[in-house]
Amino acid sequence: MDFLKKYELMGETFNPEKTKQKKALRINTLKITEQELIKRLTKKKVKLEKIKFLKHGYFYEADFSLASTQEYLQGYFYIQDAAAQTPAEVLNPEQEEIILDMAASPGGKCTQIAQLMKNKGIIIALEENKSRMQSLINNIERLSVTNTTIFKKDARFSQDLGIQFDKILLDAPCGGNFCVEKDYFKKRTQQDLDSKSRTQKELLRSAYLSLKKEGILIYSTCSLEPEENELVIDWFLKEFKEMKIVETNLNIGSPGITEYKNLKLNKDLKLTKRFWPHQTNTDGFFVARLKKWV
């Protein structure tokens, strides 16, 4: 599969080998103030740059692994790509709400939601894989999150919980992208994308059934492929007429595509956001915000 040709169809021409992603972290204000952590990391000669489109995110440069520091082990920060920090902020959770994180491991977005909620309200975190669940538990404990309950459960059946959620985050399992996976272009096939797309649709169907009327659903992936992003959301909007795309309110990223090859997609897909690595200096990413209208 010629991925670069696909990207050209979406109006983007670039050399993946020359894209540069900035390393990023999120300061965990449940345990420390931003000023105090900046002071501590600066003493260790870590260079920090505030990320303008995030509340608690910073780009960093260091000559050593930050995961080896006392501050990391104590849960004062979480190493997390800048683009990956956007879904929780776009979700905009409130302290009194009941939130569902459908694919919670390893816990970056789940703990970020808890941070934004100041450990108030309720988060239900789902993870099907037992080994991945341990990473989620470890991060929840390390970052002192107290408002989250974890279920070992296939999120395709989240409606079995019998709970209608105020807001849902579906950071969907996806094929990844060249920033995340070495030799991505050699490994990935169209069959891989089609398989992931089927799973993503099943998860979206379950999210719809678990969402309150007037509730908010965030769909995100670390994929740049339309088959896992705009085409999936276009299907979702046709299948569930009550769902509408609304603004993300992000001031970074490119509009989602509304045409692909010979397909005309829902015009509101322009309200979604694509993070092209050569433009944003982040990993490749996609974010959509949807509302369930009465």
C-alpha positions, 0 to 999 in steps of 0.5 A, a space after each residue: 500500500 502506498 501510504 504517501 500517495 494516500 496522504 497526497 490525496 488528502 493534500 499533504 506531501 512530506 517526507 516522514 523521515 524528516 518529521 520531528 516530534 517534540 517530546 512532551 509531558 503532562 504535569 499532574 496537579 493532583 500531586 504537585 503545582 506546575 511551578 514546583 515541578 518546573 523548579 525541580 526539573 529545571 534544577 536537573 537541567 531539563 528544558 521545559 516549554 509550555 504547550 500553548 494548546 494544553 492546560 498542563 502540557 509541556 514540551 521537554 528536552 533532557 539528556 536522560 530518561 525522565 522516567 528514571 527520576 524521583 518526580 516521575 516515580 512519585 507521580 508528579 508528571 506523566 510522559 505523554 505526547 502533546 496530541 494525545 493530551 487533547 482528547 481529554 481536554 476536548 471532552 471537558 469533563 465536569 466534576 459532577 459527571 459520570 465518565 466512561 473511558 472505553 479503552 483506558 490502558 495504559 492510563 494517560 487519558 484516564 488519569 488526565 480526565 481525573 486530573 481535570 475533574 480534580 478527583 471528583 465525579 466518577 470515571 469508569 475505565 474499561 480494559 479487556 486485556 489483563 496484562 494491559 490492565 496492570 499498567 492502568 492500575 499502576 498509573 492510577 495509583 502512581 498519579 493518586 487518582 481516586 475517582 476511577 473504577 476499573 472493569 476488565 471488560 470488552 468495551 464493545 459491550 459497555 451497555 451491559 453496565 446498565 449506566 448512561 454516561 454524561 460523557 464518553 472517551 473512545 480512544 480507539 484501538 488503531 493501526 498506529 502511524 509512522 511516528 509510533 511504530 518502526 517500519 510502519 509502512 512496511 508492516 501495514 496492509 489494507 486488511 489491517 485497516 479494514 479489521 481495525 475499522 470493523 472494531 472501531 465501528 463496534 465500539 462506536 455502536 456501544 458508545 452510542 448505546 451507553 451515552 445519555 441524551 445530550 451527552 458528549 462522545 470523543 473519538 480519537 485515534 493515533 492513526 492518520 488513515 481515513 479508513 480509521 477516522 473520517 470514514 468511520 465517523 461518516 458511517 457512524 453519523 449515517 447509522 445513528 442520526 441523533 449523533 452530530 459532530 460539534 467543534 473541538 475548540 482546538 486551535 491546532 490541527 488541520 480540518 478533517 477531510 470531507 472527500 476521499 478518492 471518489 467518496 463524498 463524506 459528511 461536510 461536518 467532518 471539517 470540524 474534526 481535527 487531524 494532527 499532521 506530524 510535519 505541521 504540529 511536531 507531534 505524533 499523528 493523531 485524529 480527534 472528533 467531538 460528537 453530541 447525542 441530540 434528543 
